[in-house]
């Protein structure tokens, strides 16, 4: 197991503890309209008995550093939108509008334009409007091409039936598009320690840079509002891996079996360059599954034949 991996685990525990402490005073700002963050994906605010607003905010982590080093920005905006919209989907919300925050040392035409075009394109793919944002130049904090981006997405969820998770329910997974936006501190550490030329390296007959920089999938494109009528719960597989994120979407104590398919080829790049087990990988990466959802087994045929969809488990 890598030292970096161990450190990440410690940091997660420390962060969770700090968040728990902070919630004690954060909740003092809440009114009875705040429904909280029950699933840990997006937060809910009740407008009236029929309408709830959902909100999510996120960034792209240290994938932004690789984007800057490669001078490649055409997909990083989709990463940003997807990290927020996929969380929103877990609350069965329809995206309404998005705002972005872009920080850099100084605005560079290509970088700035391509990032905003990428954000805009991703918003259009999920019928969402980019309605505002903020640009900050901070040369004392950033240097060269380095930048950071964050996003804030608001969606709407209409009143719908609440499903109970039951024995025999089926667990489906939807394939990811590479590493999405998680685990990049470890990926960058591997590149650095192995002195890999990221711009020239080839992996599985393609440029390693192209593999690593693939944008996160937008799962609103694969699950319709009508589909949500049959889905009991959803979980976005990000940092913390498959099991941790899936458990967030189901009640405590519910038992389940997951049969995770063999890891996609890109994970050979990780395993070839660091001493790490498949179980450890599943605590960091999505491992080929970007979204998981639960349905009643009678709806099996509705989803089983779809491209990218796989039956991966069952509620016990």
Buried (B, 14 or more C-beta within 10 A) or exposed (E): EBEBBEEBBEEBEEEEEEEEEEEEEEEEEEEEEEBEBEBBBBBBBBEEEEEBBBBBBBBBBBBBBBBBBBEBBBBBBBBBBBBBBBBBBBBBBBBBBBBBBBBBBEEBEEBBEBBBEBBBBBBEBBEBEBEEBEEEEEEEEBEEBBBBBBBBBBBBBEEEEEBEBEEEBBBBBBBBBBBBBBBBBBBBBBBEEEEBEBEEBEBEEEBBBBBBBBBBBBBBEBBEEEBBEBBBBBBBBBBBBBBBBBBBBBEEEBEBEBEBEEBBEBBEBBEEBBEBEEEBBBBBBBBBBBBBBBBBEEBEEBBEEEEBBBBBBBBE
